[in-house]
């Protein structure tokens, strides 16, 4: 396949996926190829979107629709062309390798970007899906094959032990990373560990900006590496406005898993007399760690914004992304955009496509 055929395949997949996030009163113009795709996959995908929470309670319909729409938008022809233009090796001139991918399942479709990178680089993928997110990716794989049957030669979904591969990409926790390094260290590899994200608040944010921050914190229940788990606030910061803005996500208390975590953490903080602010569904506590339990948000005070930036810089590979008002520096992304990664926003900030294009 040539570069244009890869781009056309994933552009069509993007159009198919994006429609699941659209409002019912916003119809999409259906080209013949999309009508054919919808006749086969629309109802099964809709059913999957609405029932995934039965398989994994963290995968709510709202979050799955959001993930599908964001992924779909990212696969526009313009975005794909722009992304690939940064790499000099044409995808159709590579010596094809088999790349094993151990996928995470903490948020919906989190493993799709690795699949995209392997396929669009011209290699074969041998993927072991997470049991927490196998149904969505199996459906998307079937959709890719319906769009372009050529991928039947390059996609294998494995249930058991991975073997007979040339390189590996594995995503897990800090503990599983040690296991991956032991077993897969002899292969060319990308092995990912725990990451968190943070935000800088300067006290001048509008209510809308704080609501966007809430999106960065609560989307996917804070389970993703791009979920903000710690905020930096100026000394003496008044949390009242922040807590009011967070109210847009107060419905999380009706989610059993979230509520159980909140009640457990609340009990621990009260018994151990840990100072905290209780919003009614979230605990906000002063803590220097970038990692926080579900239903808990850490914060750290700063006197000068330069000190907060220095702390973030020193965090190194512990951070995936930083959100805040754009005047701080160009590494910081706007509030509300943490959960909308572009094609070149790589997990652990490791250039996955570059790694694949340079496999010997």
N, C-alpha and C positions, 0 to 999 in steps of 0.2 A: 504493500500500500504506500501511496505517496502522502506527503504532508497535507495536501488539500483534502484527501479522503479522511484522514484522521480528524481534521478540523470539522469537516461536514458531519461526521458521525457524532462527535461530542456536542456540536452545536444543536443537532436534532435532539439528543438526549436532554440537553439543557432546556429546550423549549417544552419538551414533554414534562420534565420535572417541575418547571416553574409554575405551570398551571395549577398545581395542587395547593399553592399558597394564595392563589387569586380568590377574590370574593366571588360568591355565586352569581352576582349581578354584573360581573365583568367578563363576558365571553371572550374567548380567544379565537382568532381566525384560524381555521383548520385547513392546512394544505392536505392534499391527498395522502401523503405519507403519514401525516399526523393522525388523520382520520383512521387509517389502517392500524396505527399503533394504539390509538385510544380504544378501538374496537376489541383489541386483544388484551390490553393491560390496564385500561382506565378503571374498570370496576374492581379487579383484583387489588390494584394499588390503593384505591379508595378504602376498600375493606381492610387492608393492611394498616393504613394510616389510622383508622378508627379503632382498631382492636389490638394494636401493638402493646398497649398498656397492660393487657392481660398476660402477655409474655414477659414484659419488663415494665414494672410500674412507673419507672422514671421516664419512660418514653410516652409522654402525653401527646394527644393529637395536635395540640397547639405547637409544641416544640418540633414535632416531626414535619408538620407543614412549613414551619419556618425554615428548617434545615433544607427541605426540598426546594423551597423557593430561592433561598440564598445560593444554594449550589447551582440551581438552574440559571440564575442571573449571571453567575461567574463564568458560565460556559458559552457566552456569546461569542460569535465568530471574531469580533473585534478584540475581545479579551484574550482569546486563544492565540490569535495572530501576534498580538503584542507580547504575550508571555513567551512564545516560542522564538520570537525575533531576537531575544537576548542570548540565544544559544546558537553557536555556529554550525553544529553538526546536524545535517539533514536527517530526519528520523528514518528515512528509507534507505540510508547507506550504512547503517550499523550492522555489526556482527551480532546476531540475535543471541541473547542469553536468557536463562531461566532465573527469575528473581522470586525468591520466597518472601512472602509478606505476612507477618504475624500482626493481626489487626486488634486495636483496642475496641471497647464497646461502651465507653463512658457517656458519649453523646451520640445522637442519631447520625449515621453515615460518616463517622469520624475517620473510617478507613478508606473512604472513597477516593480521597486525594492521592493516596499512595497507589491505588489501582490506576487512576488516571495517569499518573506520572510514568508508571511502568509501561502501560499500553501505548501512550503517545510517544514514548522514547523508542518504540519498536521492539521491545522485549516481550518475553512470555511471563505471565504472572502465575504463581502457584500460591494461592491465598488461604490462610487458615483464619476463618472468620471467628470473631468473638461470639460466644453463645448468647451474649446480651444484645447483639445487633447482627444476627445472621439473616433474619427474614427480609429486612429492607435491602441488604446488599445482594441477596440472591435474586430478588425481584429486579433490581437495577441491572444485574448481570444479564438476566433474561432479556431485558429491554435492549441492552447494547447489542446482543446477538441478533435480535429481531431487526435492528437498524442495519447492522453490517455483519453478515455471517462469517466474514473473514476472521473475526475475533474468536470463532470457535477453536481455532488452532493455537490461540495464545492465552486463553483463560482457563485455569483449573482451580476449582474450589476444593480444598482438602479438609477431610474430617479428622484425620489422625495425625501421625508424626510426619513432619516435613522431611523430605529427602530428595536427592537428585536435583540439586539447584546450584547455581553459580555464585549467587550473591543473596543477601538477606536484608530486609528492613523489618525491625521488630519494635513494637511500642508497648511499654508497660510501666510498672512502678520502679522505684529505685531498687527494690528487692529483686524483682524479676529481671531487671537489667543485668544484675550480677550473674543470674542463671543464663541469660542470653549470651553474655560475654564469654562464659565458660564453654558453652556448647557451640557457639557460632563464631567465635573469635578468629578462626582460621579462614573464614570467608570474607570477601569485601562486604562491609556491612554499615548500616546505620542503626544504632541501638539507642532508643529514646528512653528518657527517664521522666520523673515527676517534674512538672512545671506549673507555675501559677502566674497570675497577672495582677497588676496593681494600678492604682489611680492616684493622681495628685489633685487635691482640692485647694483652691486659694481663698474661698469664702465669698467670692463675688459671683458665683454661678447662679443663673436664673433657675426658676422652678423647672422649666423645660430641660435645662442642662442636667439637673439633678435626676430628673426622670429618665434621661438617657443613661446616666450612670447606673440607675437601678436596673436597666436592661443589661448592662455589662455584668452586673453582679448576679442577677437572678435567672437569666435565661439558662436553660438546661439545668436548673437547680444549683448552679454554681459548680457543676461537676467537670467542666471542661478546662483545659489548660489555658484557654483564653478568658476564662471567667475571673473577674476581679475578686480577689479574696482579701485584699488589704488596701486601705486608703491612707494617704498622707494628708493630714489636716493642719492648718496653722494653730499655734498655741492659743488656747482659749476659745476654740471653735464652738459655735452653738449648733448642736445637732438637730434642733427642732425642725428646721426647714428640710434637712436631709430625710428625717423620719417621715415627714409629711409626704415628700416625693416618693419614698419607698412604698407608700400606701397603695400605689398602683399594682403592687404585687402581693397585697395582703391575702389574696385568695390562696396563696401557697399553704396557709394554715389548714385549708380543707383537704390538702393532699396528705394521705396517711403517712407516707415515708418521711416527708418533710416535717410534719407535725410531731412524729415520734422522735426525730432527731432534735427538734426544737425543745420539746419537753424534757428530754434526757439532758441536753446541754444546760437548760435552765436549772434543773435540779442540781447538777454538778456545780454550777457557778454559785448557786445559793448555799449549798452545803459547804463548799470550800471558801466561801466568802470572797469570791473573785469579783472585783468591781466591774460593772458592766451597765450598759443601757439596754433596756428591754422594749422593743417596739411592739410587742404582742405576737410577733411571728419570727423575729430575728433578734439575736443578741449582738451588740456592738461592744467590743472590749479593746482596751489598750494592750497591744501585743506586738513585739517586733517581728514575729514570724510572718513569712509570706503565705504559709499554708494555714488554713483554718478549717475546722469541721463544718459539715453541712449545717446550715441555719446559724452560723456564726460569722461575723465580719470583723477582722482585725483592723485597728487603726494605730497610727503613730503620729505624734505631734512634731512639728518643726517650727523653728524660729525664723529661718530664712529658707526660701525655696531652693537655694543652691545646696543646702544641706540635704534636703530630700532627694534632689537629683543625684547627689554624690552617693547617697545610700542605695539608690536604684542602680546606679552604675556599678557599684561594688557587688551587687547581687549576682551579676554575671549570668551564668547559665541556669539560675533558678527561675528566671522570668521569661515568659513568652511574649507578653506585650504590656504596654503602659498606656493608659488613657488619661486625658485631661484637656484643659483648654490649650489651644494650639500655640499660644505665645511662649510656652516654656522652651521647647526645642523641637527639632524636626523628627526626633525619634518617637515622640508621643502622638498617638492617634486620637482623633476627636472622640469625645464622650459619646457613647451609644454605638460605636463602630467595632467594638472588640469582637463581637460575634459575627462579623461579616468579612471574613478573610478573603483576600484576593488569591489568584492562582499562585502568585509568588510569595505568599505569606506561609512559609514552610514551618512545620512543627519543629520545635527545638531550634529554630532558625538555621537548620541545616539544609542546604540546597539539594533537595531530593532529586530533581530532574538533572542537575549538573552531575551528581554522583552517578546516575544511571547512564547518562550520555558518555561518561568517561570510563565505563567498565571495559576492561581489556579482555 
